[in-house]
């Protein structure tokens, strides 16, 4: 895969990431006021060393329902200690003590009834606490913190593309006419192709313009929405950008040229075959924020080789996008990580 450009220059420091599960702690931020009654039970679970889909199957089996009836806000990485929410349908007059599922790899810390199931993407974001070990240059990491607080390129993480880019290899075969029968796998492959093109467009912009410079005409994304619009740069637009009401964006390509700037069209020429392949699948053009700003970013020195970072990110954004601008991090867990769509 082509390397992606850095916004603040290539980091000088190196360090190990995910040496243990406790080095990658994630807490799902869910802004839902539960009703306390209804035909769904929502479970807040801390998991360690297990993926989200596996836990969903265990919950379904325990509750006596089909796995498809268990829902969750988002996928979480297997290689970490992650707190997330699940929901499962349970008749109002039936009580199930889900704490009986507790084990070394999962603990149910809360169960509450609600009048509807959780939907994918219903969470606001995720809170991360990341420990980096064997750090070679503390000062370089610390010197980058203030810059990174202003935002980093909103790249999709490498895990999106599968082990050794396997999902992208499958995408190439798909666009060359090979059929993928498994609908879930097919969706992962298509998403990987769009994500790859998005990364390349963002990387081009970072190299040639950075993220602070705006063009005379941009496609803006409404904050907290998938809606977007194209407009000339003017005082009103600048004010809305400063207020965070609208965001600079880059394309998740599909059919047609709606929402593509002339510059983006020129950059997409080298991805013509994949762009056409995605269009033929009937996908619509969408937009994704160009930059992600880590909230409440702080760093703590544990010892002369260990740093601990804490920050919040909106849903769908990756902690590694922040890390890569701070340090060249080696994901120690990759030696046993296989392809997953996990976040």
N, C-alpha and C positions, 0 to 999 in steps of 0.2 A: 504494500500500500504506500502511496505517496506520503511523504512526511508533511506535517502541517506547520505553518509559520507561527512563530511566537509573537505576541503583541509587545512584550517587554524585553525581547532578546533572550537568547538561550541561557538557561540557568547555569551557574558555575558549580553548584553543589549537587551531590548525589546522595541517595538514601534508600533504605528499604521500606516498602509499603506492604501492609498485611502480613507481617511476620507471624503474628498470631491473630486469632479471631477478634480478640479484645482490642487490637490495634485499629479496627475499623468498626466504630459504633455509630449506628444510624437510628434515629427516632422519627417516625412518621408524624407529621403535623397535620392533624385532622380537625378542621373547623366545622364540626357538626354538633348540634345540640340534640342529644338523643331523647326520644319521647318517654323512655322508660316502660313502654308498653308496645304491643304489636306482635306480628308473627315472625319476626326476625330477631335472632340473637347476635349481637355484635361482640366480638372477642378481641381484646387487646393482648397480643402475644409477644413475648421476647423469645427470639429464636437464635440458636447458635449452630453454625455448620450445617444448616438445612436450607433448601430452597423453598420459595413460597408455594410453588405448585405441589410439592410433596406434602407440605403441611395442610394445604387445602384438601388433599385426598384423605389425610388422616382424620381431619375434622368431619368430612363427609361420611366416612366409614363409621365413626363414633356416633354421629347423629342419625345414621340410617338413611341418608339421602344420596342422590347421585352427585358425583364430584362437580358437575357443571352448576349445581345449585349453590355451591359455596363461592362467594365472591370476595374480592379484596380491592383496595384502592390502587395498589401498585406492586410490582415485583421488587423484591429486595435481594441483594447479593447473598449468595450462600456463604461466602468467606467473610464473615463478620458477626457481630452481635447486633441484631436488628429488632426494633420494636415496631410492630405494624398491626393493623386492624383487619379482621375478617368478619364476614357475616354469613349466617346459615339459617335457613327457615326451620322454625320449631313451633308446632302448634301452641296456641296460647295456654291451654290447660296442661301442657306437658313441661316438666322441668328436667333439664339435663345439667348435671354438674360437670362442666368442661374442664375443671381443674384436675379431673382424673386422667387427663391427657398429659399432665406434667411429667417431664423427663429431663435427662441431662441436656437435651438439645432444644427443649421448648418449655415455656412456663406461661400459663394463662394468668395474667395479672388483673384482668377485669372482664366481666361479662355483663352486658346490659341489653335490654330489649329495645327494639326500634320498629317503626311502622313501615320501613322499607329496607331493601337490601342496599349494601354499599355498591357503588358503581366505580368502574375503573376511572382513575383520575379525579376522584372526589376529594382527595387530600390537597392541602395547600402547598405542601413542600416537605422537605426533610431536614433534620438537624444532624450534623456530622461532628464526631469527635474522632480525629485521626492521629495516630501516633506514628511518627517516622523515626526509624532507627538507623544507626550507622551513618548519621549525617556527616558529610565531609567538610561543609563550609557553612556554619551557622550564620555568619555575618551576611553572606549573600542572600540567604533565605529571608532573614530579618529585614534586609534593606529593600526587599521587593514587596513587603506586606502592604505598605501604604498605596503603592501603585495598583496592586491587585484589588484593593478595596474599591477602586474606581470601576472595576469590571474586567472580565476576561472574555475571549471568544467563546461563544456558546457551542463548542464542538460536541458532537456525539462521541462517546467513549469507544475505545477499540473493542470492548466486549460486544458492542452492537453488531460487529462484523463477524463474530464467531472465532473459534480457535484457528489461528494462522490465516484469518481472512476467509474461512471456509464459506461463510454466507455470501460473500462477494463472488466467489468462484461459482456457486450455485446460481447466483443472479445472472452471471454471464451465460450460463447454460440455459437458463430460463428464457432469456431474451433471444437466444439462438434456436428456440423452438422446443426445448426439452420440457416435458410436463412434470409438474410436482403434484402428486396426488394428495399428500397430507396438507390440508387447508391451513393448519396452524403454522407448519414449516414454510409453506408458500408465503404466508403473510410476513413471517420473520425475514425471509429473503428479499421480498419487495421493499420492506421497510429499511433493510440494510442498504439497498441500492440507493434509495432516496436520501438516506442519511449520509452516505458516502459523497454524493454529489453536493449536498448541503455543505459538508465540511470543506470540500475543495473550493466552493464559491467563497465561503467565509475566509479561508486561508488566502485566496487571491486578494480579497479586499484588505485583509490585514497587512499583507506585503506591500500593496500599492498605495493604500490610503490610511491604514490604521482604522480605529473604530471611532475616533473623536471627530474626524472630518466628515462632513455631510456633503452629499451631491446636491446639485441644483434641483433635482427631482428625485424623490425617494418613494418607496412603498413602505407605509407605516402600518404597524400592527397595533391594534387597540389593546391596551394593557388588560390582562386577565381574560382575553377573548381570542378567538380564532379569526375574527373579522379583520380585514385589512383594506387600505385604500391608498391610491397614488395621488401625490400632490406636489406642487412646487414648494421649495423651501421659502417660508415667509415668517413674519414676526409671530403670527398666531401659532404656527407649527412649532417654531423654536420654543415658545412658551410652554406648549403642551409637552414637548420633549423634556424640558427642564422639570416640569411637574410630574413626569412619569406617567402621564395619561396615555401617551402613545410611545411606541418603541421603534427603533430602527430594526429592520428585519432582513432575512435572506430567504430564498425560495426552497420549498419542498416541492419539487417539480412534478407535474402531471400533464394533463391534456391542455393544449392551447398555450397562449402567451399572456394570459391575464395575470397581472401583478408582477410582470418581469420588466425590469429596467433595461435600457439599451445596453448598458455595460454588462449586466447579467446575461443577456442574450449572447453577447460576444464570448463571455467566459464559458457558456454552456456548449459552445460548438465542439469542444474536444470531448464532450460527453454525449454527442448526438445519438448514438445507437441506444444507450441506456435511457436517455430522455424520451426517445421515440417508443421504446419498449414500455416504459411506465405510462406513457400517453395511451398506447394501444390497450393497456389493461383497464383503462377508463378512470384512472386516478385524476382528481381535480388538483389544480395548483393550490398550494397552501403556503403559509409563511411561518417562520419561527424567529424568535428574537435573535438578533445578531450578537448580542452581548448578554452575559449573565453577571449580576452583581452579588457577590456573597455578602449576606447580612450578618452582622455581629461577629465579624472575623477577628479572631484573637489567636495569639500564639504563646505557648508556655514552654520554657526551657526546663526539661526534666533533668538532664545531665549534659555533659559536653558532647554527647553523640545522639541525643534523643530530644525531639521536639514534639509537642502536641498542639494540633490545630483544631479550632472549633469554629463552625460557621453554619448558616442556614442557606438553603437553596430552594428555589421554586420547583414544583413537580416537573419531571421530565428533564431536569438538568443534572449534570454529572459532576461529582466531586473531583474527578480526575482532571476536568477542565481547569479547575482552580489550582490543583497540585502541579500541573505541568508548567505553569508560569512561575512557580516558586522553586521547584527542585526537579532534577532528573530522578524520578522515583522508579524503583524496580519493584514490580508486583511479585512478591515472593510466592503468592498463592497460585500464580499462573502455571507453575509446574504440574499442578494437578487439576487445574480448571479446564473444563471442556466447554464447548459452545453453549451459551445460554443467552437469553434475552434479558437477563437480570439487570436491575439497577441497584 
